[in-house]
C-alpha cells in the first residue's frame, strides 16, 4: 500500500510508530514534511502538500497519541 498526502490518519499512525519519543504538538512543519516523505510507504510529490495538509496530519497524530 502506498501513502499519499491525503492519507492523513494512516500517515499519523506511521509517524507515531516511528517517532514514539516526539511530542507531535512541538513538531515544526519542515520536519513534519521531511518525516512524512521519508516513510517507506509514502509515494507522493512534495508539491501536492500544503499547510492545511500538514495541519491535518499533525492534528491526527496528536489524536492518535491521546
Secondary structure, 3 states (H helix, E strand, C coil): CCECCCCHHHHHHHHHHHCCCCCHHHCCHHHHHHHHHHCCCECCCHHHCCHHHHHHHHHHHHHHHC
